[in-house]
Amino acid sequence: MRKAIATVSVSGLLTDKLDAVAAAGFDGVEIFDPDLISCPLPPRDIAARCADLGLDVDLFQPVRDIEGVPPEEFDAVLHRVRRKLAVAAELGAGTVLACSNVAGSSLADPDLTAEQLHRVGELAAEHGVVVAFEALAWGRHVNRVRQAWRAVQTADHPSLTLAVDTFHLLARGDGPEALVDVPGERIGFLQVADAPLLDMNVLEWSRHFRCFPGQGTLDVAGVVLAVLSAGYAGPLSLEVFSDLVREEQASETARDAMRSLVFLEDEVAGRLPAAGGPVLAAVPPPAASVSTAFVEVPGSPPVRALLEGLGFAPHGRHRTKPVTWWRNGAADVVVNDAAGTDTAIGLVAPPVAGVAARADALLWPKVERARGADEARLPGITSPSGLHVFVSAAAGDSDDWQHDFAADVAAADRPPGGGPLLGIDHVGVGVPPDRLDREAGFFRTLFGLAPGPVEEFMEPRGRLRSRALRPPRGDLRLVLNAVDAATGVSRPLGVTQVAFACADLLALVCRLRAAGVELLRVPDNYYADLEARFGLPAYRVEELRRHGVLYDRVGRGELLHAYTPVLATGFYVELLERRGGYDGYGAANATVRLAVQREQAR
Ligand code: MG
């Protein structure tokens, strides 16, 4: 499909925006009127510049408040519309977007609206352009797509069509079924945007929180599928208003935007019936399953002391790099002693080559690094927050990450699988607050992970927003954490937390404390509250208190968990035991844990 983007969706001045959009490979552009008004170039020069860059001007937008206008004011509207249509013609835009009236003075008179839209259609025909009428979600009397379609039908002018904007349609609670009887040739333009689910004023939601498809939670693909199935043959065009976009580099946003359309097209292609319909480009599918292989942390004496204290032992040495594989039971940690390394995560996500090809198709940047002869192909991809994610084949395959390690001398004497840990339960990744949605979009688009809702917790110096992701198949549990905190407060990024699962947490904690391993101390007030909330028997509360173990219960499921202190780098370990199918992360205990960690860090 042809791909376009509205100039409002990238930061900068109009000419910078056009450069960035062209560099990202878009076919066309929507010129946003305020961008044009503040540009020193006349419309014809902008048109020429677009032509030089290989961009079509697909749309000029928006013309506002043109229908439902009190009759005595309509002459002024026609004057304004005439002027704007002339600008569109100079820009070479074949289509002009008009959005529904938001003025308090507008009239709830469908016949008047249709009559005025017909008149606008006549003017459009005179200028050789088509007007696409959009129901703004906060329009005064026309705010749902069915109302706009009825107005277009009643106005009955060939130069007046319907504009479909996925945000406005979905924000009002409508879905693809709202377009059921709209013929594709009557849809003049399709704008796409996603958004996180927020319960707020729809205008604020639209202006500040729209995002690119794949980053939010709306069923954008469902609406696009309906529009394409109806026979719409125009471009797929992004229109994203967002505070984040305005602060971001235009080139980076344009690449995010292009990726989101590639992802969207692929999503829609996957939902199209096998025969017939438009031909859409598909990208290689995501991995069949995604499981945690290892976490990688930079080597330092405190990291080694932490691992040793927890019962980890060196298990293998990388054949060519200063990297050691540490193991406890079935839990694997890779310690990298090369200078200047960051944390990373290793995932078992076969087929490795397919995932690498999908990352390429979606424009996710590779981790550049040397691969030695006979080493596993371990493609690395950099997430928006800068996290390195390495993709490994399953154990036993030649591209299994473990092949790159020679058995450690010290490990030779150890019984295989020694240690009480069952494996990595989940990995916590610190991301900058303004990258939380993009980071979730990375894991969603590349690995097919399903993001959960954003959860918020009080943090002593700010707030923590957290989002858990799970794959459809595989054991990966990933938790993205964004701390909005006071200036000067540490906000570590990358892998900050690894949670290891065990079968008997109280016994493990008991052994660790006896061996002098420091674990986080939990205030007695927490246990008084625990007793109040769950009515646990006194001996159980006392047992938890004595061991500094946190507790949560949902239905028949129980979680017991404990934490190590936080290292200077921000890294810490959680030890946990899930009972009875407990599926969460102990969110109820996050506030006390954050407070104790902050206190301990002082
Ligand atoms: Mg729109």
Residues whose N, C-alpha, C, O or C-beta is under 5 A from the ligand:
A	BS01	MG	D165 Q191 E239
